[in-house]
Amino acid sequence: MAEESNNAQDQSYYALVVDAFHEGEGLRDQYAGFGPFFLEELDEQEANLLAFGAEVLAEGPLYWVDGTPAVDFGVTRIKLAGTVPVTRDQKPVDRAVIIHADESRPIEVRYLRSGIEEYYELIGSEVLEAIEPAHDTPPAVSGWIGWRDEDSKRKGSPINRRATNLGAVIGWSGHPDDHLNGTIVFIGSTENGDFKDVPEILVTICAEMRCDIQSYDRSGVLEDTNR
C-alpha cells in the first residue's frame, strides 16, 4: 500500500514537471493550489524527481532561465529559480532592442528566446518582414537585422519615429524613402543569418538620441533605467 502511495506521488510530481515544461511557467505560480505541493516544501528527493522529469522531456542539455547550465538540480536551485530547467531553445539567449511606436513607452533592451515565435507576439503580426542594412553600411553599424509587421502600413499602424531615426543612422536600406510603423524588434545577425546579441552600438545610439531605455537581465529582471 505504501509503495502504491509513493508511485502515485511520483506520478503527480512528474505530471507537474511535464505541464510546467510545456507551458513554460513557474511551478510556484502554476501549482500553488495543487494539494499539499508548495515549492517551499520540496525536499531533496522531490527536487531530484522534478529534475528527472525535465531531463527525460528535454533529451539533451538543460539550462536555468538565467542562462547557466543546469548541472545542479538541487532543491535550492529549484526554489531560487521558481521553475524547472529548460532547453536551449526555451532559454532567453539573444539580446534585442524593442522599439514601440508609442513614444511614452521606453525602448526595451532584453533577452529573447532563440526563435522567431516570440517576435510574432511582440510585434503583433503573423507575417513579419525583415529590415536590413544596405550593402554599403559601415561595419561599425552593421551586423543587425530588424523585424516589422509586413502589413503595418495597410493596417494604419502609427509611424515609429524612434525606430525610423535609428534605422537612418545604422544604414537601413529603406531610408530615406520609407518609414517604419508599429513595434520594431532589432537583433544581431551573423553573416550566416544566425541570430546573436544586438550590437551594442544600437543601444548606444538610442541613448544618444535621448530615448528612455529599460534594460533587463537574462532572467527578465529590470536591470537599469535610463531616462
N, C-alpha and C positions, 0 to 999 in steps of 0.2 A: 504493500500500500504506500509506504514511504517512497519507494522507487518510482511509482506512478506519479506521485505528487511532484517529485523532483523533475521528472520528464516533462510534466505539464508546465512547470515553472520555466524550464529551459526553453520550451517551445514559445512561451509568452515573451521571454526576453529576445529570442531570435526573431519573433514577429515584429517586435519593437524596432530592432535594428534594420530589418528589411524595409519597413514602412518609412523610417526616418531616412534611410539611404536613398530611396526612390523619390521621396518628397523633398529631400534636401533641407529639412527643418531640424531645429534643435530639439533634443529629447525633452528638455525642460518645458518648453512651450507646448509641444505636441502631446505629451503624455502626462501632464501634471495631474490629470484626473483619472489615471489608469490604476484603479485599485490601490494597493499599497506601494506602487512603484513611484519613487521620487529620486531624482538624480542624487540628492544629498545622502540618500540611504544606501547607495551602492557599496557593496564590499568588493574586495579584490576578485573574488570568484565571479561575481556578476559582471564586473568590468571586463574580465577576460572573455566572458561569454559574448558580450556585445562586440568585442574586438574580433572574436572568431567569426561572428556573423558577417561583419564588414569585410573580413579577409575573403570569405567564401564568395561573397557577392562581387567583389572587385576583381578577383582573379588577377591581381597584379599589385604593384606598389600603391601604398596609400599615403595621404598627406593630411595634416591638420589644416584648418581653414586659414591659419596664418602662414601657410606655405612650407612649414617644416615637415620633414619626413616622419611618418607615424611609426617610429621604431619602438616607441614605448606606449603600450596600450593600458598602462596602469590607471587605477581609479582616479588618481589625482589629475591626470591629463584629461580624462573624460569629463570630470567635474569642471575643470577650468575651461575647456573648450565649449561645454554645453551641447556637444553633438558628437557624432561618431566620425571617424576619419573618412576622407573622401578620395576619389580617384583624381588623377592629374586633370582630367577633363572637367571635373567639378570644382576644383580649387581655383580661386582667382589668381591669374598668372600675368596678365597683361595690363600695364598701367595706361590709362586712357584719359583724354581730355573731353569732357562732355559740355557742350555749349547749348543752352536753351535760347529760343528766340525771345522769351520773356526776360528782359534785362533786369528785372527785380530779383531774378533767381541767380545765385552765384554760379560761376563756372565750377564744375566739379572735376577734380583730378583724383581718380580712384582706379582700383584694380578690377578688371572684368574677367570673366571666365574665357578660357581658350576655345572660342567657338562663336559663331555669328548669331546664334539664337538670342543671346542677351541684347545684342544690338537692335534686333527687331523690336524687342519690348521697349527699350529706351526711346527709340525713335518713333515708335507707334505706327509701324507700317509693315506690311507683309512683303513689300517689294522695295529693296534698297538699291541705291545707285552709288557707285564708288566715286570719290573725289580724289584726284591725284595731282601731284606736282607736274609742271611742264618738264619736258625733256632737258631743257637748259637751266633748270633750277640749280643754284649753287649747292654743293654738297653740305654746306653748313646748315641749310634749312630743308634738306631732303630727308628721305628715309621715313616717310609717313604716308598714311592713306586715311581718307575720311569716308564717312557713310552718311547718306541723307535719304529721305523718303523720295523715291523716284517720282511720285505723283504730288509732291508738296505744293507745287505751283498751281496745278489743276484744282487741288483741294482748297486753295486760298490760304495756305499756311502763312503766318506772318514772316516777314523778312527777318533773317537772323543777322543783324548788323555786326555783332561781335565776331561771329564766325566768318562772315564775308570779309571783314577787315583783316582778320588773321590770315585768311586764305590769300589775300593780296600780298601780304608780307612774305609768306612762305612758298610762293610760286605756284599757287593753284592755277591749273591750266584754263579754268573758266574765266578768270579775271582778265580784263575789266568789263567784259560784255555781259556778264552773268552775275547773279547774286544767289545766296543760299537762303533757303526757307526752312522753318521748323527746327527741330533739335538736330544737332550735328555731333557726331562722335569721331574724334581723331585718335588714331592708334599708330604705333610704329609698324613699319613694314620692311622686310628684308628684300634683297634682290631676287630671291626665290619665291616671293609672295607670301612668306610666312609672317604671322603677326609677332610683334615684340612690344616692349615698353615704348610708349610715345617718346620721341626725342625731347630732352629737357628744354631745348631751345623754344619749343612751342609754349611751354609753361612760362618761361621767362618773358616771352613776347606778350603773353596775356597779362602778366604782371606789369609790364612796361606800358601797356595800354590802359593801365589803372582800372582793370576789371576786378570785381570781387571774386575771390577764389577760395574754395574749400577743398582741402586735401585730406584724403583718407588713407589709412594704412591697409595692409593686406587683409586684416580681419574686418574691415569696414568701419573702423572706429575713426571718428573725426580727429585728425592729427594737427591741422593748422588752419587758421582762417586769416586770409589777407584781405583787409578792407581799407 
